[in-house]
């Protein structure tokens, strides 16, 4: 695989059409993207620091949340810096190796996040429905194995996609109608029949999106049933507050992902692909830390404690 990708770096570069021209309106929107990138870096790094510094956040839920922050940072850093460099320099090229790296990182993080959100839902189910067994069912070893399994599933998907995409010949236009190297955008440029691989991608998306989503739905149905039976209003409120942040993140991520990847290849358009890609590569990573900081009392408490400690 490494030798094959190295050989591809000797071939002509791909050309990314990008999102923006240099009109005043596009410069404004480009500035918003840079602002979102800065906010994502600040928000997710702050969340990671809070989880690391506050011992009250050393729980399985926040271990998984820290993994979500790492995934969001990886996803945005794989896409936005290259787009910004191309826009500011006026160059639109990306090497085959760089293109392969983008595909690998985006697919890996996308797949890993699908599994991680399902595990976070299961964690909330165990916490609410089996609180006495929670320390046994979600101990540190289990958390480590589950987090590692998320990344392993994503990496496997990324390696397969990169290997298959670069096994096809690209013998005509190398202009990618996108702002980063996304698999469907590259497949449109191939002069070989890619229909079998496109069907395989669709089948994998069904598995990697719908199966975790099924786990999430089943977990929260059980959580809702348990909350309804709780005698204490305070207990109900605490359980709902704990779960609501995760549900908001799930709605954002799966809404964009299902719209983007559950369409057949024949129904996809470059404009639609770019629009949905903006949603899951830029908007979702910047909103996730905001959702958890604004809707989570423990995170807000840890932030206040950090600010007091630093005399702010």
N, C-alpha and C positions, 0 to 999 in steps of 0.2 A: 504493500500500500504506500509506504513512504517513498519507495523508488518511483512508483507510478506518478505520485504527486510531484516529485522532483522533476521528472521528465516533462510534466505539463507546464512547469514554470518556464521552460525554454520556449514554449509556444506563445503566439501573440496574446496580449492582455485582453480581458473583457472590458467593455465600456459601459459604465453605469450612467443611465440617463439622469438619475437623481430625481429630487422632488421640486427643486426651485430653479428659476432663472435668476437674473440679477435685476429684476424690476423692483420698484419700491415696496410693493405688496409682498413679494417673495422674500425680500430681505427682512421685512418685519416678521414673517412666519418663521424664517430661519433663526431669527433672534429668539423667538419663542421656543424653538426646539433646543437651542443652546441653554436657555433658562431652565427648561424641563430636565435637561441632562445634568445641569449643576444641582438642581433640586433633588434629583434621584441620587446623585452621589452623596449629597449632604444628609438627606433623609435616611437612606439605608445605612450609611456609615455610622450615623448617630444612633440608629436603632441597634446596630451590632455592638457599639460601645456601651449602651445602656444595659443590654443583656449580659455583656461580659462583666460590667462593674457592679451590678446590683444582684446580691445573692438571692433575693426574693424572685428573681426572674430565671434562676437556674432550675427550671422545670422542663419536662419534655415538650410542652407547648411552645416554649420560647426557644428551645433547641431547634425545633422545626421552623420557627419563624426566622431564626438567624440563617437557616439554609435558604429560605425564601428570599431574604435580602441579598444573599450572595448570588443567587440565580438572577435576580433582577439587575444587579450590578453587572454581572457577566453579559447578560443579554444586551443591555444598552451600550456597554463599552465595545461590544462586537460590531455594533451598527453605526452609532452616531459619530464617533471620532473620524472614521474614514469618510463618511458623508460630509462632515464639516471640512476636512482637509481638501477634498475634491472641489467643494463649493468655493472655498477661499482661494485655492490655487488656480482654479480654472481648468484643472485636469479632471478627467472623468474615468481614467483607467484604473483597473484593479488586476493584479497579477492572478494567475491561476491558483497559485498557492494561497494568496490572500482570499480569493473567492472560496476556495475549499475550506479555509479556516472559518470564514463567516458561516458557511453552511453547517459545518460541524458544531460550532458554538450555539447557533440559533436552534438547531434541531435538538442538540443535547439538552439545552436548558428547557426548551419547550416540553420535551418528553418527561424530563425529570420533574418539572413543576406539576404536570398532570398527576403523576404518582404522589408527589408530596402533598398536594391539596387533599387527595383522598386519605392519606395517612393522618393529616391534621384533623380531618372530619372524624376518623376512627378514634383518634386521641380524645376528642371532645365527647364522643359517645361513651367511651370507657369512663371518663372523668365524671360525667353526669349520671350515667346509668349503673355503674359499678364502682363507686368511689372507694369502697373498702379494698377492692382488688386492684385498684389503680397502680399502687407502688409495685405490685408484682407483674402485672400485665404490661406496664410501660416503664420498666426499669431502664437504667442507662445503657445496658448492653442491647436491649431490644431497640431503643431509640437509635443507637449507632448503626445497627444492622439495617433498620428500615431506611435511614437516611442514605446509607451506602447503596442500598438496593435501588433507591430513586435515581441516584447518579449513574449506577451501572446500567439501568434500563435506558436512560437518556443517552449515555455514551454509545451503547450498542446501536441504537437507532441512528445516531450521528455518523458513526463509522460506515454503516450500511448505505446511508444516503449519499455520503461523499464518494464512496467507492462506485456506486451505481451511476451517479451523475457524471463522473469523469470517465466512465467507461464508454459513453456515447461520443460519437464524432461531432465536432462543431466546425462545419466546413463552409458556412455562408456568413451571415452577419454575426458579429460578436457584440452587438449593442443590446445590453440587458435593459428592458423597459421596467426598471425598478430603481430603488435607491440603495439596495444592497443585494447580495447574491442569495436569492431565495430559489429553492428547487424548482417550483413550477415556472418561474420566469426564465430559468436556464433551459429547461426542457423544451420551451417554445423555439429555441434557437437550434436545436439539434437537427441534423439532416438524416437521422435514423428514426425508425419507428419506436417511440417511447411509450406506446399505449399500455403495454403489459406492466411496465414499471409504474405508470400513473395509476393503474388499477391496484397495484400492490401498495402504493402510498395511501390510496383511499382506504383500503382494508386496514392498514396499520393505524390510520387516524381513527377509524371506527373503534378499534380495540383500545387505543391509548387515550381516547377521549371519553367514549361511552362507558367503558368498564369502570374507570375511576369515578366518573360522574354517578354511576349506579351505586357505588360504595358510599359516596357523599350523600346522595338522596336517602338511601336506606339508613345511614347513621343518623341523619337529622330527623327522620320520621320517628326513630326510637327516642331521640333526645326530646323531641316535642311531646311525645306521649309521656315521658318521664316528668317533664316540667309541668304538664297539666295536672299530674297527680301530686305534685309537691304541695304540702299544707302551708308552707311559709311564703308570703309574698316576697320577702327579701331574698329567699332562696331562688325563687323563680326569676327575679330581676337579675341576680348574679349570674345564673346559668345563661340567661338570654344575652346579657352583656358579653359574656365570654365567647359565645358562639356567633354573635352578630357580625363582629369584625371579619371573622373567617368567611361567613356567608357572603359578605360584601365583596371580598376578594375573589371568591369562587364565581360569583355572578359576573364580575368584570372579566376575569380570565376566560372562563368557559364561553361566555357570550361572544367574545371576539374570536376565540379559537374555533368554535363550532361553525360560526359564519364563514371563517376563512378556509378551514380545511375539510369541512363536510360537504363541500360542493364538488360535483364531478368536474373533471378537467374541461369538458366541453362547455360548462357554464361559467368558467372563470374568465375574467377580463383583466388586463393590466391595471386599469384604473381601480377596479374593485380590490385587486391584490394589494396595491399600494395603500389604499384607504384602511383596510383591515390590518395591514402590517404596521401602520402608524399606531393603531390602537394597542396592539400587544407588545410592540418593541419600545414605545415611547410613553404612551399614556398610562398603561397599567403599572409599569415599574415606578413611575413618579407618584401614583396614587396609593400604592400599597402601604408605604410607611405612614402616609397621612391618615389612612383609614385606621391603622393599628394604634397610632399615637392619639388620635382624636376620640376614638370609640373604646379605648381600652384604659381602664382606670389604673391598672398596675403599671403600664408603660408611662402614663401621665405622672404617676407618683414618683417613679424612678427618675423621670426628667426633672421634676421639681427638686428632688433630692440632689441631683447632680448640679443644678443651677445654684442651689444654696451652698453646696460645698465649694463652688468656685466663686462665691460672693457676688452672684448676679441677681 
